[in-house]
Every structure is written in structure tokens, then in C-alpha cells.
Amino acid sequence: MIPLYFIILMASLIIPLLFSIFKLDFIKDWKNFGISTTFIAILFLIWDVIFTSSGIWGFNDDFCLGIYFLKIPLEEWLFFFIIPFCSLFTHFAFFYALPNIKLPKGLTLIISLCLIILSVVLIYSNLQKSYTVVNFSFLLITIVLGTIYRLKLLQQFYISFLIILIPFIIVNGILTGAVTEAPIVWYNDLENLGIRLYTIPIEDVGYAFSMLFGNLLIFKILKD
């Protein structure tokens, strides 16, 4: 039987992949996309390996192929390539259909400032919680870099991220136990805020933003 984690990844991939092959190639510059995705994947996988080894999170063997590298299942390695591709496909497809939609510059700056302040507050008020600290540190760095170097990109991404969150929450919900008796990916709640968006730790929203916007930011810098 094909394990559930692998099925989730393949199901996420199929529509964006078919569109890219047979309909429209939204990403177009695959070389730079490969570079940006690999860079972010390595960064997040280092984080993943350390947290898995420390028991901050882990994986249920019953839902994985059983192929591990550095104690991380193959599916988790694939996650950092497949999910950014699917998510950024959604970003590019949305702005292909509606190219002129973006947030006003002032509103974008306000949102960025609020997220920066929120991140700083959560970091310094939860120094004993590893996932919270690392997650919001990544988010803080990502938003600061985006605000300084690619504000126009943030004007778009704040919109597309709300759309990307829909499939991301579905996928992450399944991974964290929304449809199974035991989660595919489990978390040690002593290392996070303990606040769940249904079954998903609230930190995962920031995790998704950092991973996806970081990928898009590097891609755009390389492309330009």
C-alpha cells in the first residue's frame, strides 16, 4: 500500500505539473527556480534535521515509505520541493489571471510592520519554546528582507498567500492528524505556543510564509 504522506504529495503535485507541461508554464525560468527552491530546501531541512533529532517534532513511520536520510523520511525531503512548486504555481497563476491586483504600498508597509512587531514580541516572550523562536525569527528576517528589497513583491504576495493558505491548510491538516487517528507529523507542544488552527500549530502559518516567500524572493532576485 502506498503510504499516505506520499499520496498527499503526489496529489498536490499533479495539477500544477500537468498545467506546466501541457498548458502554461507559469514559472518559466526553471533554472533560477531550481536554485531558489534548493537553497530554501537546504535551509529548512537543516532546521528539520535538528528539530527531529531533538524531539521537537517527528514522523509516524506507519504513513511513510520507510526511506530515511538523516532520520528524515523521503517524503519530508520531497515536501520542500513539491509544496513550494505547487504554492508558487498558485501565485503565478493568480497574477497571470489578475495581473493588476496588488495591495497599496502604505498598507503593505503597515502589514509588514505589524508582522515584524508581532514576531519580535513572540520571540522574546517565548525564548524557552524552540519552534516558536526559530519560526518567528525566520519570519522576521524574511519580512524585513522583503520590505527592504522587494516591497512590490510583498504587495502581491500578501494577497496570493491568503489563497495559497487554503490548500496548505488542507495538506498540513492531514499531516497533523485531521483525518487519521494519529498524526503523520507530530509536534512537542512544550516547544510551541500550543495554539492550534484545528490540528495545525499556529506557527506553521509563519513557517509557510517564510518558506514560500523566501523562495519567491530569491527566485525574483536571480531572475531580475
Phi, psi and omega per residue, in radians:
M1 nan 2.358 3.111
I2 -1.276 2.243 -3.089
P3 -1.187 2.667 -3.014
L4 -1.087 -0.698 -3.120
Y5 -1.039 -0.762 3.126
F6 -1.145 -0.702 3.120
I7 -1.086 -0.728 3.132
I8 -1.044 -0.781 -3.123
L9 -1.133 -0.770 -3.128
M10 -1.169 -0.674 3.111
A11 -1.145 -0.641 3.104
S12 -1.163 -0.610 -3.017
L13 -1.379 -0.540 -2.854
I14 -1.077 -0.806 -3.087
I15 -1.196 -0.893 3.082
P16 -1.007 -0.670 -3.125
L17 -1.162 -0.772 3.130
L18 -1.116 -0.720 3.091
F19 -1.089 -0.748 -3.116
S20 -1.142 -0.562 -3.105
I21 -1.462 -0.774 -2.950
F22 -1.909 -0.313 -3.033
K23 -2.010 -1.402 -3.113
L24 -2.366 2.331 3.085
D25 -1.612 1.639 -3.047
F26 -1.249 -0.549 -3.085
I27 -1.401 -0.681 3.025
K28 1.173 -1.044 -3.073
D29 -1.582 1.488 -3.020
W30 -1.270 -0.494 3.130
K31 -1.098 -0.904 -3.129
N32 -1.208 -0.579 3.073
F33 -1.134 -0.683 3.089
G34 -1.106 -0.701 3.119
I35 -1.129 -0.847 -3.097
S36 -1.123 -0.740 -3.132
T37 -1.138 -0.746 -3.139
T38 -1.132 -0.731 3.141
F39 -1.070 -0.856 -3.136
I40 -1.166 -0.678 3.120
A41 -1.044 -0.785 3.137
I42 -1.075 -0.773 -3.135
L43 -1.046 -0.823 -3.098
F44 -1.318 -0.517 3.105
L45 -1.238 -0.600 3.038
I46 -1.046 -0.829 3.072
W47 -1.010 -0.783 -3.116
D48 -1.060 -0.828 -3.129
V49 -1.065 -0.783 -3.124
I50 -1.121 -0.783 -3.116
F51 -1.208 -0.630 3.095
T52 -1.153 -0.779 3.126
S53 -1.114 -0.503 -3.108
S54 -1.568 -0.062 3.129
G55 1.340 0.348 3.118
I56 -1.368 -0.530 2.923
W57 -2.655 2.995 -3.137
G58 -2.886 -3.074 -2.986
F59 -2.254 2.497 3.136
N60 -1.512 1.992 -3.077
D61 -1.027 -0.448 -3.081
D62 -1.154 -0.355 -3.067
F63 -1.930 0.187 -3.088
C64 -2.127 2.818 -3.120
L65 -1.159 -0.409 -3.115
G66 1.652 0.167 3.092
I67 -1.749 2.083 -3.032
Y68 -2.169 2.501 2.984
F69 -2.280 2.130 -3.095
L70 0.966 0.654 3.129
K71 1.228 0.173 3.132
I72 -1.879 2.238 -3.136
P73 -1.147 2.665 -3.133
L74 -0.934 -0.691 -3.122
E75 -1.031 -0.650 -3.138
E76 -1.196 -0.635 3.049
W77 -1.099 -0.763 3.136
L78 -1.157 -0.555 -3.128
F79 -0.908 -0.738 -3.033
F80 -1.340 -0.099 3.022
F81 -1.877 -0.702 -3.067
I82 -1.313 -0.830 -3.082
I83 -1.145 -0.755 3.034
P84 -1.042 -0.700 3.099
F85 -1.054 -0.846 -3.117
C86 -1.129 -0.726 -3.091
S87 -1.221 -0.767 -3.139
L88 -1.298 -0.439 2.945
F89 -1.016 -0.784 3.110
T90 -1.071 -0.746 3.109
H91 -1.036 -0.898 -3.097
F92 -1.190 -0.647 3.125
A93 -1.130 -0.715 -3.139
F94 -1.084 -0.803 -3.093
F95 -1.438 -0.199 2.932
Y96 -1.227 -0.724 3.141
A97 -1.337 -0.623 -3.079
L98 -2.294 1.261 -2.972
P99 -1.196 -0.356 -3.031
N100 -1.686 0.013 -3.127
I101 -1.437 2.239 3.030
K102 -2.849 2.750 3.089
L103 -1.314 2.612 3.017
P104 -1.048 2.613 -3.105
K105 -1.002 -0.770 -3.107
G106 -1.085 -0.762 3.135
L107 -1.140 -0.672 3.111
T108 -1.082 -0.736 3.107
L109 -1.129 -0.674 3.119
I110 -1.126 -0.795 3.119
I111 -1.067 -0.770 3.132
S112 -1.073 -0.779 -3.134
L113 -1.096 -0.741 3.122
C114 -1.094 -0.733 3.135
L115 -1.198 -0.622 3.092
I116 -1.136 -0.823 3.126
I117 -1.089 -0.790 3.121
L118 -1.021 -0.780 -3.136
S119 -1.078 -0.793 -3.139
V120 -1.080 -0.776 -3.139
V121 -1.077 -0.809 -3.107
L122 -1.173 -0.622 3.100
I123 -1.107 -0.901 -3.020
Y124 -1.363 -0.287 3.095
S125 -1.672 -0.045 -3.116
N126 -2.408 0.769 -3.063
L127 -1.111 -0.333 -3.136
Q128 -1.520 -0.092 -3.094
K129 -1.861 1.827 -2.982
S130 -1.073 -0.797 -3.088
Y131 -1.148 -0.711 3.127
T132 -1.098 -0.810 -3.092
V133 -1.131 -0.877 -3.102
V134 -1.162 -0.749 -3.101
N135 -1.058 -0.869 -3.083
F136 -1.342 -0.353 2.992
S137 -1.184 -0.768 3.073
F138 -1.071 -0.777 -3.135
L139 -1.088 -0.759 3.127
L140 -1.019 -0.864 -3.133
I141 -1.093 -0.762 -3.104
T142 -1.081 -0.796 -3.105
I143 -1.226 -0.684 3.099
V144 -1.071 -0.815 3.128
L145 -1.099 -0.742 3.129
G146 -1.113 -0.720 -3.125
T147 -1.159 -0.664 -3.115
I148 -1.335 -0.786 -2.958
Y149 -1.825 -0.424 -3.070
R150 -2.534 1.049 -3.122
L151 -1.090 -0.668 3.139
K152 -1.079 -0.596 3.114
L153 -1.185 -0.683 3.070
L154 -1.130 -0.598 3.103
Q155 -1.034 -0.521 3.069
Q156 -1.550 -0.770 -2.978
F157 -1.197 -0.554 3.073
Y158 -1.025 -0.519 3.095
I159 -1.386 -0.928 -3.072
S160 -1.137 -0.481 3.141
F161 -1.109 -0.599 3.104
L162 -1.110 -0.593 3.098
I163 -1.317 -0.774 3.127
I164 -1.043 -0.569 -3.112
L165 -1.058 -0.500 -3.100
I166 -1.088 -1.014 3.085
P167 -1.179 -0.540 3.139
F168 -1.106 -0.744 3.127
I169 -1.158 -0.657 3.097
I170 -1.092 -0.867 3.139
V171 -1.095 -0.856 -3.107
N172 -1.177 -0.556 3.080
G173 -1.096 -0.764 3.100
I174 -1.116 -0.731 -3.126
L175 -1.119 -0.543 -3.065
T176 -1.733 0.240 2.952
G177 1.825 0.304 -3.117
A178 -1.181 -0.502 -3.071
V179 -2.167 0.082 -3.136
T180 -2.196 2.734 -3.140
E181 -1.144 -0.648 3.094
A182 -2.110 2.520 -3.128
P183 -1.229 2.634 3.014
I184 -1.254 -0.727 3.069
V185 -2.053 2.126 3.138
W186 -1.885 2.699 -3.105
Y187 -2.182 2.500 2.978
N188 -1.491 1.857 -3.038
D189 -1.205 -0.169 3.033
L190 -1.229 -0.315 -3.089
E191 -1.813 0.126 3.084
N192 -2.410 -3.126 -3.063
L193 -1.204 -0.329 -3.105
G194 1.374 0.187 3.109
I195 -1.735 2.210 -3.080
R196 -2.011 2.395 2.939
L197 -1.596 1.551 -2.896
Y198 1.098 -1.759 3.102
T199 -1.843 -0.008 -2.997
I200 -1.714 2.194 3.031
P201 -0.968 2.373 -3.063
I202 -1.047 -0.467 3.114
E203 -1.057 -0.444 -3.080
D204 -1.128 -0.396 3.064
V205 -1.156 -0.780 3.073
G206 -1.164 -0.653 3.087
Y207 -1.016 -0.811 3.135
A208 -1.105 -0.759 -3.120
F209 -1.086 -0.830 -3.113
S210 -1.064 -0.803 -3.107
M211 -1.121 -0.783 -3.025
L212 -1.407 -0.772 3.122
F213 -1.238 -0.605 3.062
G214 -1.036 -0.737 3.087
N215 -1.084 -0.853 -3.119
L216 -1.122 -0.689 -3.132
L217 -1.078 -0.849 3.131
I218 -1.127 -0.729 3.117
F219 -1.004 -0.806 -3.119
K220 -1.187 -0.691 3.120
I221 -1.098 -0.770 3.115
L222 -1.145 -0.700 -3.082
K223 -1.224 -0.658 -3.107
D224 -1.401 nan nan
